[in-house]
Amino acid sequence: MTVTVSATLAVNEALAEKRRQGVRVLPLGFGEAGLPVHPVMRDRLTAGNGANAYGPVAGSKALREAAAGYWERRGLPTDPAQVIAGPGSKPLLYSLLLEIGGDTAIAAPSWVSYAAQSRLVGQRPVMVPTATGQGGVPQPDLLHAAVTAARERGRTVNAVIVTLPDNPTGTVAGADTVRRLCEVARELDLVIISDEIYRDLVHPAAPGEEPAEVHGPAEYAPERTVISTGLSKNLALGGWRIGVVRLPDSEVGRRLRDGLLGVASEIWSSPSAPVQEAAAYAFTEPAELLDHIDRSRRLHGIVAGAVTGAFSRAGAAVSVPRAAFYLYPDFEPAREQLAARYGVTTGPELTGLLLERFGMGVLPAVEFGEGSGALRMRVATSLLYGDTEERRYAALAATDPLALPWVRAHLDRLAEVLDELLAEASGPVLARSQASAPQAVS
């Protein structure tokens, strides 16, 4: 089959080309954490640069023990034997899909790579809508119906993927939604793959407050839940390529472990040894890294909140993001105005217009498993913090990052773009539309 470049990577390249052409851009399409490497992690990576031997396929003992401790501190006792490390969570997910086999139920909307990888391994993903504010977790009743219908047509459906917190909506599914999904998974004998790579980036409700707790499926269905995480988001180490999975302590987990190790041995042999050494330190969660993560989630929350406000004032319907650096505005309230002024009737047409006319990079809902007619889009705010390491450090340290000139310039430009986009729409019309329209599907 033909595989196109991931939409998130493609929009990043498109914006780079716009910059080369001298166009002023708004980089809101790429899901990179946008923050500098903490100095202690640089030191740890440097200290491990002599580790050049192949290591254990499952990952080093130190890394697996540290990851086990990470989950134990989150209420999930874990034996290091339950942990497998890989060169990023993407190849681990791909290997899981290969080993589990059959088709996989996936939330709509959801991260672009779930459905793409499912197709790569020969599956036909079963897309299941999510409820407003409950992004990343398929609606349990709809999941039951979709999987049952697929099986009645002769398909084999063996797994469901959830994302807590969610990309693309930035929302966090509640405990009741997760619990009910686990009941359905147990009834239908589905393996649950829980992508929790954003778990440490839940925004504080108010300055000085602790972030809300995330309730994952391993709490309610421990015997069938695989958890995936890494360091690319909480510590902004995407380029280091390191991820870990926690397998259930059950027959399902032991079967998956044997299969995953077989796949890993033929694809990547073992993760990068120097990176593993640094990652082992990170997963012990020393105080300086916890402080760094705390500052990161605070910054993400402040900037994502400001961007959400800009879209809301423009007339888009949008659920308030509660984690990470994403939001998912819906321009359905402005559909008539967009069609009349630009001939725009689909999500790709709208995001294409924003890119070509305004230099604004965002991704349409169709890339996340929704229909092309949806006027929703994934907005990533994390590249607004600055284009140099000095500026990014300043954003992390700022009491009010919105007052930093370069952050304010991006926000002002966003307001200009949205104002010009909908300039012919009268304020009262949009205000009435926004009040009567449902929130964007999350």
N, C-alpha and C positions, 0 to 999 in steps of 0.2 A: 504494500500500500504506500501511497505518497504521503509524506508527513511534512507539513509546513512548519516554519519557525514559530515557536511559542509566541502568542500575541503580545505578552508582556515584554519579551525581548525585542520583538519587531517594532513596537511603539518607541522603545528606547532608542533603537537605531534610527528611526524616522526623525525623532527629535534631534539627535546628533547631527543628522544631515541638515536639518533646518538651521541649527546653530552655525554650521559651516557656511551656509548661504547668507548669514548675517541676520536671520530672522530672530526676533525676540520670542522666546519660548516659555511656556508654562509646563514644567515637567511633572505631570500628575498621572502618568501611566505606569511607571515601573515600580514594582513592590520591593525596592531595596530599603534597608533600614536607615540609610542616609547619615550614619554617625561614624566617628573615628574609632579605631581600635584602641582599647584601653592599654596604657603602657605596660601593665603587668602581663598582659597577654602577648605583647611583642617580645618581652623578655623571656617568657616561657617558650615561645616558639623558637627563639634564637638558641636557647639552652638545649633544645632537642634536635638541633640541626645535625648532630652526629649520628642520629638513629637512622641508619640506612639499610637495615636488614628487613627482610620480609617478616611480618609479625603474624599472630594468630588470625585466622579468617574472621572469627567473631569479634575481633578487636582486642586490644591489650587488656590484661588483667586490671591494671590501674584504672583505665577508662571505664570498664564495665562495673567495677566496684564503685567508682565515683557516681556513675549514672544511677546505679541501684540506690545509693544514698540520696540522690536528688529526688527520686520517686518516693522513697521512704519518708522523707520530710514532708511530702504531700499526702501522706496517709495511705500509701500503697507499698507495703512491705515487698521487697524485691530481692531475689537471689541474683547475684551477678550472672549466673548461668542463663537467666531469662533475658539477658541483654545482648543485642547484636549491634555492632557499629558498622557504618558504611561511609562512603565518600559523599555525604549529603543525604537528606531524607528522600530526594527524588529516586535514586537508584534503589533504595530500600523499599519504597512504595512499589516500584516496578517489579522488584523481585517477589514481594508479597503477592501481587496480582498474578504473577506467573505461577507461584506455588499453590495458591488457593484454587485457582482455576474457575471455570464457569463465568457467568456475568456478575456485574457488581452494581448495586444501587447507589446512586450518587445524588446529592442535593442539587437542586436548581434554584438559584445560582450556586456555583461552587468554583473553586480554583481551577484554572484552565487545564492544568496537567492531569487531573484525575480522569476526565473523560478521554483525553488524548492518549494517556498511557493504557487505559482500558482497551481502547481500539488497537493500540500497538501490539498487545498480547492476544489479539484475536477476539476480544469480547465485544458485545453490544451493550453499552452502559444503559441502565434503567434510570432515567432522570425523574426525580421526585421533588415537587415543589416544597419550599419551606414556608413557614408562617412569618408574618411581620415581626421583626425584632428577635426572631429565633433562627438567625442565619446559620448555615453550616450543618443543620440537623434536619433531615427529611421529616415532613409531618408524619407522625407514626401511623395514623389511620391510612393515609395515602400510600405510605410504604407498604403496609400490609396488603392493600388492594393491588398495588402495582406488581409486587413480587408474586402474589397469588395468580394474577392474570398472566404474567409472563410464564410461570410454570405450567399453567393450564394450556398454554400454546406450545409446550414442549421445550421451553428454555430452562437451563440450569442457572439459578441465581444463588451464589454462595456467600456473598459478602455485602456489607454496606459501609460506606465511608462517611465519617462525620468530621467536622472541623470546629474546634473549640479553643479559643475564639475564632471567629469566621473571617475568612478572606473569600468574597469581596466586600461584605457589608460592614465589617467592623463591629458586629453585634455579638452577643454571647447568649447562647440558648440557655434557658432556665432549667433548674433541676427536674421539674415535672416533665418537661418535654424530653429530656435525656432519659429519665426513668421509663417513660412510656415507650420510647424507641427501643430500649433494652428489652422490655417485655415482648415487643414484636419480634426482635431479633432472636430471642430465646424460643419463642413459639415457632418461628420459621427456620430455626437452626442456621442463622446467619453469623458469620464472623464479623465483628465490628472492628474496623480500622479507624482509630481516633487520632487525627492529626492535631497535636496540641503544641505546635511550634510557637504559637503566639500566647501561650498560657501565662507567661511572666509579664505580659504587656497590657494587662487590664488596667484601665485608667483609674486613678483615685477619684472617688466621688466628689471630693473637695480637698483643698490644700491641707496637708497634714494627715489626711485619712488614709487608711489601708484600702487597697483595691478589693473589690468584691470577690468572693470565692468562686472558683470555677468547679462545677460538678461534672466530672467526666463519666463516661459509660463504664469504666473499670470499677467504679463504686457500686454499680447496680448489676453488672454482668461480668464479673472478673474472670470467669472461666472462658470467655470468648472474645475478650477485648485485647487488641494489639494497640499500643500507644507509640506514636512516632513524635520525635522532637529533634532539636538541633540547636546550634548556636548562631544561625544566620540572622535571626531576628532580634532576640533579646540582647545579644552582644555585637550585632552588626558584622558578623563574620561570614557573610555569604560566599566570599571568594575563597575561604579556607576549605570548604566542602567537607563537612563532618556532620553526621547524623547518627542517631541511635534509636532503636526500637526496643520496647519492653513487651515480651511475649507473655501470655497468660500461663500461670502455673497449673496446667491442665493437660489432658491428652491432646487437645487442640494445639496448645502451645508447643508441646514436645514434637508433634508432627511438623508444625511449621518451622521449628528451629532446624530440624534435620534438612528440610528442603531448602530453607534460606541459605544455610551454610554451603549446600551444594551449588546453588546458583552463584553465590558470592565467590566461591573458589574459582569459578570459571570466568567471572566477569572482572572483578577488581582485586582478587587475591587477598588483600588486606588494605585497610585505610592507610593514608599517609602517616608514617610513624611520628614525625615531629608534630604534626597537627594533633595526633592522638595524645601526645604528652601534654600539650597546652590545654586540650579539651578536658583531660582528666582533672587538671587543676580547676578549670572553670566550673565543672559539675560539682566540686566540693563547696562551691558558693562562698568564697571568702568575702569578708566584709567590704573590701574595696570594690569588688565586682557587684555585690548586691546594691551598693550605693550608686554605682554606674547605671545599673538597670532601673533603679528607682527614678533617677533623673531622666532616663530615657522615656519611661512610660509617662512621666509627667509632661515632658516636652511633646510627645506624640499626642497626648490628650488635649493639650492646649491648642496646638496648631490644627489638629483634626476638627476640634470644636469650632474654631474660627472659620475654617473652610466650609464646614457644615452650615454655619450661619450665613455665609455668602450665598450658597445655593438656595437656602430656605428663603432668604430675602428676595432672590430672583424669581421665586415662584415654584421652585422644584419641591416635590414631596420627598422627604428623606428621614429615615430613622436615625436618631442620634447614635453615633458610634460609641461603643463602650470599651474598645480595646484596639491595640495596634494602631495603624495609620491609614485606615481605609474608610471610605463611606460610599454609599450607593444611591445617589440622587436619581429621581425619576422626573422627567420633563413631560409626563402625560398631561399635567394641567395646562401646558403651553402648546399642546399638539396642534391646535388650530392655527395659532400664530406662526409656528414653525413651518407648517405646510403652506400657509398663505405667502409668507415672506420669502422662503427659500426652496419650497417644494420638498421639504424634508418630511418623510413619513416613517422612516425606519431608524433604528439605533445606529447602524453603521453609517447611514447618511449623516446623522447628527454628529457623530464623533469625527467623521471625515471632514465635515464642515469646520468643526472646531480646530482641527489640526491644520487644514490648508489655509483657512482664512485668518485664524487667530493664533496659530502656533501653540495651541493647547492640546497636550497629549493625554487622552483618557481612553478607556476601553469600553466598547459597547456590551450590553447584556448578552448578546448572542454568543460572545466568547466564553461566557460562564454558564452556558447550557440553557439559556432562555431563547424565546423566539425573536426573530429579527425585527418584528414590529414593536417590541418594547423600547421605550425611550429612556431606559435606565442605563447607567454607566458606572464603572468602577473608577473611583478617584483615589489615588495614592498620594498622601501629603508629605512623605518623608524626604523628598528631594528638595523641599523648600527651605531646609535648615541652613543652606549655604553651599557654595561650590568649592570651598577650600577647607582644609582641616582646621585652620584657625577659626573660621566662622562657625563650623560645626561644634567645636569645643565651646565657643561663646554661646551658642544656642543652648547647649546642655547646661551651662552655668547660669544663664540669665534668669533673673527673677520674673521678668516679663519678656519672653522671647518674641512676642508680637511687636514689641517696640524696636527690635533690631532693624536697622534700615533695610537690609536685604530681605528679611522675612516680610516686613511691611510692604516692600515694593512688589513682592509676589502677590500678596493679598490684595493690594490696590489694583494690580493688573487683572487679577481674577474678577474683581468687581466690575472693572471696565469691560472685560470680555462679556460677562453675563449681561451687563446693562446694554451693550451694543447688540448682542445676540437677540435680545427681546425688546429692542428700542421701540418698535412699533406697537408693542402690546401695552395697553393702558394699565396703570397701576391698579385701579379698582377691579378690572376684569381678571387680572392675575390673582389679586387678593381673594376674589370670590372663588376662583378655580382652585386655589390652594386650600381654601377652607373646606370645600366640598369634596375634594379628591381624596381617595384613600392613600395611606402611606405607601411608599415603594415596597414591593415585595422584597423581603430580606432573606 
